[in-house]
Amino acid sequence: MTALWIAHVNVTDAEAYGKYAKLAGPAIAAHGGVFLARGSRHVQLEGNDRARNVVARFPSVEDAVACYRSAEYQAALEHARGAAERDLVIVEETPA
Protein backbone atom coordinates (compact mmCIF):
# COMPACT_ATOMS: atom_id res chain seq x y z
CA MET A 1 0.00 0.00 0.00
CA THR A 2 1.10 3.54 -0.65
CA ALA A 3 2.29 5.77 2.16
CA LEU A 4 2.26 9.48 2.90
CA TRP A 5 5.30 11.35 4.20
CA ILE A 6 3.91 14.32 6.13
CA ALA A 7 6.22 17.07 7.36
CA HIS A 8 5.29 20.15 9.39
CA VAL A 9 8.10 22.72 9.39
CA ASN A 10 9.05 26.13 10.79
CA VAL A 11 12.08 27.38 8.88
CA THR A 12 14.52 29.34 11.05
CA ASP A 13 17.36 29.69 8.50
CA ALA A 14 16.00 30.11 4.97
CA GLU A 15 19.38 29.87 3.23
CA ALA A 16 20.37 26.58 4.86
CA TYR A 17 16.87 25.16 4.47
CA GLY A 18 16.93 26.07 0.80
CA LYS A 19 20.02 23.87 0.42
CA TYR A 20 18.13 21.05 2.14
CA ALA A 21 15.13 21.42 -0.18
CA LYS A 22 17.33 21.46 -3.28
CA LEU A 23 18.90 18.12 -2.30
CA ALA A 24 15.87 16.50 -0.66
CA GLY A 25 13.61 16.73 -3.73
CA PRO A 26 15.79 14.50 -5.93
CA ALA A 27 16.38 12.04 -3.06
CA ILE A 28 12.64 11.74 -2.50
CA ALA A 29 11.97 11.29 -6.23
CA ALA A 30 14.71 8.61 -6.45
CA HIS A 31 12.74 6.53 -3.94
CA GLY A 32 9.44 6.87 -5.79
CA GLY A 33 8.19 9.86 -3.83
CA VAL A 34 5.82 12.33 -5.50
CA PHE A 35 4.94 15.65 -3.88
CA LEU A 36 1.22 16.22 -3.29
CA ALA A 37 1.61 19.45 -1.29
CA ARG A 38 4.71 21.51 -0.74
CA GLY A 39 4.37 24.66 1.33
CA SER A 40 0.97 25.49 -0.11
CA ARG A 41 -1.91 27.23 1.63
CA HIS A 42 -3.16 25.54 4.78
CA VAL A 43 -5.60 26.05 7.65
CA GLN A 44 -4.46 25.01 11.13
CA LEU A 45 -7.44 23.77 13.14
CA GLU A 46 -5.76 22.04 16.09
CA GLY A 47 -2.32 21.51 17.54
CA ASN A 48 0.88 23.39 16.77
CA ASP A 49 0.91 25.46 13.61
CA ARG A 50 3.97 25.18 11.40
CA ALA A 51 4.37 27.62 8.53
CA ARG A 52 5.37 24.97 5.97
CA ASN A 53 3.60 21.66 5.36
CA VAL A 54 4.78 19.01 2.91
CA VAL A 55 3.05 15.81 1.81
CA ALA A 56 4.66 13.25 -0.50
CA ARG A 57 3.28 9.89 -1.60
CA PHE A 58 5.58 6.85 -1.74
CA PRO A 59 4.87 3.38 -3.14
CA SER A 60 5.06 1.94 0.39
CA VAL A 61 6.00 2.69 3.99
CA GLU A 62 9.21 0.77 3.37
CA ASP A 63 10.11 3.01 0.40
CA ALA A 64 9.48 6.14 2.47
CA VAL A 65 11.63 4.86 5.35
CA ALA A 66 14.37 3.77 2.91
CA CYS A 67 14.34 7.29 1.47
CA TYR A 68 14.72 8.85 4.92
CA ARG A 69 17.58 6.52 5.78
CA SER A 70 19.34 6.89 2.41
CA ALA A 71 22.74 8.57 2.18
CA GLU A 72 21.30 11.13 -0.25
CA TYR A 73 18.49 12.21 2.04
CA GLN A 74 20.69 12.23 5.12
CA ALA A 75 23.13 14.51 3.28
CA ALA A 76 20.22 16.86 2.54
CA LEU A 77 19.01 16.64 6.13
CA GLU A 78 22.34 17.97 7.40
CA HIS A 79 21.29 21.37 6.00
CA ALA A 80 17.89 21.25 7.74
CA ARG A 81 19.31 20.47 11.16
CA GLY A 82 19.53 23.73 13.05
CA ALA A 83 17.71 25.51 10.19
CA ALA A 84 14.19 24.37 11.02
CA GLU A 85 11.86 22.91 13.62
CA ARG A 86 10.33 19.82 12.02
CA ASP A 87 7.88 17.04 12.67
CA LEU A 88 7.86 14.16 10.19
CA VAL A 89 5.58 11.15 10.09
CA ILE A 90 5.01 8.37 7.56
CA VAL A 91 1.45 7.05 7.37
CA GLU A 92 0.24 4.10 5.32
CA GLU A 93 -2.71 5.08 3.14
CA THR A 94 -6.04 3.38 3.57
CA PRO A 95 -7.14 1.67 0.35
CA ALA A 96 -10.04 3.34 -1.42
C-alpha positions in Angstrom: 0.0 0.0 0.0 1.1 3.5 -0.6 2.3 5.8 2.2 2.3 9.5 2.9 5.3 11.3 4.2 3.9 14.3 6.1 6.2 17.1 7.4 5.3 20.2 9.4 8.1 22.7 9.4 9.1 26.1 10.8 12.1 27.4 8.9 14.5 29.3 11.0 17.4 29.7 8.5 16.0 30.1 5.0 19.4 29.9 3.2 20.4 26.6 4.9 16.9 25.2 4.5 16.9 26.1 0.8 20.0 23.9 0.4 18.1 21.0 2.1 15.1 21.4 -0.2 17.3 21.5 -3.3 18.9 18.1 -2.3 15.9 16.5 -0.7 13.6 16.7 -3.7 15.8 14.5 -5.9 16.4 12.0 -3.1 12.6 11.7 -2.5 12.0 11.3 -6.2 14.7 8.6 -6.5 12.7 6.5 -3.9 9.4 6.9 -5.8 8.2 9.9 -3.8 5.8 12.3 -5.5 4.9 15.7 -3.9 1.2 16.2 -3.3 1.6 19.4 -1.3 4.7 21.5 -0.7 4.4 24.7 1.3 1.0 25.5 -0.1 -1.9 27.2 1.6 -3.2 25.5 4.8 -5.6 26.0 7.7 -4.5 25.0 11.1 -7.4 23.8 13.1 -5.8 22.0 16.1 -2.3 21.5 17.5 0.9 23.4 16.8 0.9 25.5 13.6 4.0 25.2 11.4 4.4 27.6 8.5 5.4 25.0 6.0 3.6 21.7 5.4 4.8 19.0 2.9 3.1 15.8 1.8 4.7 13.2 -0.5 3.3 9.9 -1.6 5.6 6.9 -1.7 4.9 3.4 -3.1 5.1 1.9 0.4 6.0 2.7 4.0 9.2 0.8 3.4 10.1 3.0 0.4 9.5 6.1 2.5 11.6 4.9 5.3 14.4 3.8 2.9 14.3 7.3 1.5 14.7 8.9 4.9 17.6 6.5 5.8 19.3 6.9 2.4 22.7 8.6 2.2 21.3 11.1 -0.2 18.5 12.2 2.0 20.7 12.2 5.1 23.1 14.5 3.3 20.2 16.9 2.5 19.0 16.6 6.1 22.3 18.0 7.4 21.3 21.4 6.0 17.9 21.3 7.7 19.3 20.5 11.2 19.5 23.7 13.0 17.7 25.5 10.2 14.2 24.4 11.0 11.9 22.9 13.6 10.3 19.8 12.0 7.9 17.0 12.7 7.9 14.2 10.2 5.6 11.1 10.1 5.0 8.4 7.6 1.5 7.1 7.4 0.2 4.1 5.3 -2.7 5.1 3.1 -6.0 3.4 3.6 -7.1 1.7 0.4 -10.0 3.3 -1.4 
